[in-house]
Amino acid sequence: MDYVSALVPPVVMAVFFVGLVVTIVKSQGGPNKAKEDAAVDAALARAESGPQAGRDN
């Protein structure tokens, strides 16, 4: 029975990892993709224009 107790933690971790990957793959795209892309684009635009906008020298 020692082999069962030795195999349970890796099997449980593998099941959770597969569930995590499936969740990530399913959340890509879909109706929220445009909102997520717009949010990332806005954050990148702020990061790129932020330091130059504050300089009045």
N, C-alpha and C positions, 0 to 999 in steps of 0.2 A: 504493500500500500504506500510505501515511500515514494514510488514513482508517480503516483497520482498527486500527492502533495507537491512534488517537484514540478509537475507539468501544469498545474492549475494557474499559477501566476503568469507564465508566458502566454497561455491560451487566453486568459482574461485580458491581458494587455493587447494581444493581437486583435481580439474582438473589438475593443474600444478604439484601437487605431484604425481598423477598417471602417468602423462607424464614423470616425472623425473625417476620414478621407471621403467617404460617401457624402457626408454632410457638406463638406467644402465643395465638392464637385457639383452637387445639386444646387448650391447657392450661387454658383457662377451663372451669369446670364439671367434670363427671365425678366420680369417686369421691373426689378430694382436695378438692373444693369445700367440704364441711362442715368439714374440718380447717382449711383456710385461713381460712374465715370465723370459726371459733372462735378461732383464733390472733389474728386481727385484733381481734375483739371483746375478748379478754382483754387485749391490749396497750392498746387504747383505755381500758378500764376502769382499768388500772393507771395510765395517764397522767392520767386525770381524778381518781382518788382519791389519787394519790401525794403531792402537796404537802400536802393537808389531814391525811393520816394521821400525818405526822411532827411536827405541831405540838402541843405539850402546854402552851402558855401559857394 
